[in-house]
Amino acid sequence: MDPKEFSAVLEAARAGGEWAWSRLYRELAGPVLGYFRARGATEPEDLLGEVFLQVARNLSSFSGDAAGFRSWVFTIAHRRMIDERRARSHQPLELVADPESEPSWDPAVIVLDRLGTERIAATLKCLVPNQRDVLLLRIIGGITVEEVAAILGKSTGAVKALQRRAVQTIKRNLRQAVPI
Amino acid sequence: MSEMNNFDHYTDDQVEAILNGYDVSDEDFALASFIAEARAIATEPVDAELARRQVRMLAEAALLTSSNARSVRKVEGDRSDRATPDGIFIARRRRLLTKAAVVGLAAVLMGGGIASAATGNLPAPAQEALANLAARLGIELPNPARPLPHVAGPTTADVKPEAAVQAANAGVFTTAVQETIDEYTSALKAWAACVASNASERGTTQRGSATRTAGPFDPTAGCDPKPQLDVPNPVDFDLTETGTGAGGAEEDSQPADHPNGPPADNPNGPPPDTGPPAGLP
């Protein structure tokens, strides 16, 4: 989205324009949902809704370009994820059957859809939480080292070190998992 | 082991290259594939029905937020303005502007017949829309797009009996519109509070009891039906459409910007479709 277009979309979104929200949602809902899924959130769709609702409430306080907006949304998403992780650590999870939760009825489709995300999530478990955050924000969020540093409250040097160690750990883990 | 560590050691530039998917050596192929697979998660489409529901909720939340922000600004403005007689007039005028803005907001929400008039940067365009509507009925209201020239008021001798009746009816009509807006605003706030309470309760229940409820979540469940804005009909007040500017008001009333439609090639031109945006209730 070029700066002029983004500015128009943002202004319209502030005024409640549904088309503008549709544009912003289409742009960022996929990455945010992917971030939650890869982080192993239990209710990623609910978290997605909460993130965007907070964006809608606080949009008047935002100023910046499209990249800044993306970074801002992922800041909210990251904090939501931390809240969810804390809540989950305090309360045991009891899952009950929910036949309407899956959009597809075909088990093969469901399995294939979930397999990729689960494999990613499983591989990422070999990382410490900070490394996982950095890697997912960089890869799925598509944001820069500097923005990740701002989101996590760390220096850019620390973020670079975390992502370097994360990449090295994953490489080792993949080599051990699939011996050639 | 030390050989493996040396082998796996990357510079920052190499890490950037791997994360961005270029200059990947054969040795790093598995790693690059994993990262490409992780990146693909971000492009997985969100369920269409979920997206549609959430987008609508976001648009309404943004509307309510901007409406509340204006109310706060109005109250703050009223406090400072009331120090002088001019300030009282300004405060009253602002109240009128805010109410008109609510009409515009409501029109956008409802997607009704006057939705096309309530487009532009709120609240000014909403005011403009109401001013244009009023102008067609012969009522002059502040219009941000076309400031009215200062003219001397008519003398008693200038006022004809029919005009006096029209003016009286217009006054009654304006009062009725304001009362309708007040009632609608209160009802809408109550409804929004109920929906927000449901959403909040749902979030607490979901993580509190850590169970998943069956079926899709309906945030309006248990709330009253969403209030509808029923603007009084000018015809009921014996107001005809032969007032000032009836001929040109239709074209002139198009605001410069149209926030509830995609930006056209010419952003200053009128919106291509003056009907309610698709998907609005």
Contacts between the chains, C-beta under 8 A, distances in Angstrom:
chain1	res1	chain2	res2	distance
A	5	B	263	7.2
A	8	B	263	4.8
A	8	B	267	6.9
A	9	B	263	7.9
A	11	B	121	7.1
A	11	B	259	6.7
A	12	B	259	4.2
A	12	B	260	7.1
A	12	B	263	7.7
A	13	B	58	8.0
A	13	B	59	7.9
A	13	B	62	6.1
A	14	B	62	6.2
A	14	B	66	6.1
A	15	B	62	7.3
A	15	B	63	7.5
A	15	B	66	6.5
A	15	B	121	6.5
A	15	B	122	5.2
A	15	B	259	3.9
A	15	B	260	7.3
A	16	B	59	4.9
A	16	B	60	6.9
A	16	B	62	4.5
A	16	B	63	3.4
A	16	B	66	6.7
A	16	B	105	7.4
A	16	B	108	6.3
A	16	B	109	7.8
A	16	B	259	7.5
A	16	B	260	7.4
A	17	B	59	6.7
A	17	B	259	4.6
A	17	B	260	4.6
A	17	B	261	7.4
A	17	B	277	7.8
A	18	B	55	6.2
A	18	B	56	6.5
A	18	B	59	4.1
A	18	B	260	6.8
A	18	B	277	5.6
A	18	B	279	5.9
A	18	B	280	6.3
A	19	B	260	7.0
A	19	B	261	6.2
A	19	B	262	5.1
A	19	B	277	6.3
A	20	B	59	7.9
A	20	B	259	7.3
A	21	B	55	4.9
A	21	B	58	4.5
A	21	B	59	4.9
A	21	B	62	7.1
A	22	B	55	5.0
A	25	B	46	7.8
A	25	B	51	6.2
A	25	B	54	6.7
A	25	B	55	5.2
A	25	B	58	7.0
A	26	B	51	7.7
A	29	B	46	4.7
A	29	B	51	6.5
A	29	B	54	7.7
A	30	B	42	5.4
A	30	B	43	5.8
A	30	B	44	6.1
A	30	B	45	6.6
A	30	B	46	6.0
A	31	B	42	4.0
A	33	B	44	7.4
A	33	B	46	5.8
A	34	B	41	3.6
A	34	B	42	4.2
A	34	B	43	7.9
A	34	B	44	6.2
A	35	B	42	7.6
A	37	B	41	6.3
A	38	B	38	6.6
A	38	B	41	5.8
A	43	B	206	6.3
A	43	B	212	7.6
A	45	B	46	8.0
A	45	B	47	7.5
A	45	B	50	5.9
A	46	B	203	7.2
A	46	B	206	6.4
A	48	B	46	7.4
A	48	B	54	7.4
A	49	B	54	5.3
A	49	B	57	7.4
A	50	B	203	6.8
A	52	B	54	6.1
A	52	B	58	5.5
A	53	B	57	7.1
A	53	B	58	6.9
A	53	B	61	6.0
A	53	B	199	7.7
A	55	B	58	7.6
A	56	B	58	4.6
A	56	B	61	4.1
A	56	B	62	4.7
A	56	B	65	6.6
A	57	B	61	6.4
A	57	B	65	5.4
A	59	B	62	6.2
A	59	B	65	7.4
A	60	B	65	6.8
A	60	B	66	6.8
A	60	B	69	6.1
A	84	B	207	7.3
A	87	B	207	4.6
A	88	B	207	7.5
A	88	B	210	7.8
A	91	B	207	7.0
A	91	B	208	7.2
A	91	B	210	5.1
A	92	B	210	6.4
A	93	B	210	4.6
A	94	B	209	7.8
A	94	B	210	5.5
A	94	B	211	5.5
A	95	B	211	7.6
A	95	B	212	6.3
A	96	B	211	5.6
A	96	B	212	5.8
A	96	B	214	7.6
A	97	B	214	7.7
A	98	B	212	5.0
A	98	B	213	7.6
A	98	B	214	5.3
A	99	B	214	7.2
A	100	B	214	6.4
A	100	B	215	5.5
A	100	B	216	6.6
A	101	B	212	7.0
A	103	B	47	5.3
A	103	B	49	7.8
A	113	B	44	7.9
A	116	B	37	6.0
A	116	B	40	7.1
A	116	B	41	6.9
A	117	B	41	5.7
A	119	B	37	7.5
A	120	B	34	7.5
A	120	B	37	6.2
A	120	B	38	5.0
A	120	B	41	6.4
A	123	B	34	6.5
A	135	B	38	7.9
A	136	B	38	7.5
A	138	B	19	5.7
A	139	B	19	6.3
A	139	B	35	5.9
A	139	B	38	5.0
A	139	B	39	5.3
A	139	B	42	7.9
A	140	B	38	6.4
A	140	B	39	6.7
A	140	B	41	5.9
A	140	B	42	4.5
A	141	B	42	7.8
A	142	B	42	7.0
A	160	B	12	5.1
A	160	B	15	7.5
A	163	B	15	5.8
A	163	B	19	7.1
A	164	B	10	5.7
A	164	B	12	6.6
A	164	B	15	5.1
A	167	B	10	6.1
A	167	B	15	5.3
A	167	B	18	6.0
A	167	B	19	7.4
A	167	B	31	6.8
A	168	B	8	4.6
A	168	B	9	7.0
A	168	B	10	6.4
A	170	B	31	6.3
A	170	B	34	6.4
A	171	B	8	5.7
A	171	B	28	7.1
A	171	B	30	7.5
A	171	B	31	4.7
A	172	B	4	7.1
A	172	B	8	6.1
A	174	B	30	4.7
A	174	B	31	6.3
A	174	B	34	6.1
A	175	B	30	7.2
A	178	B	30	6.9
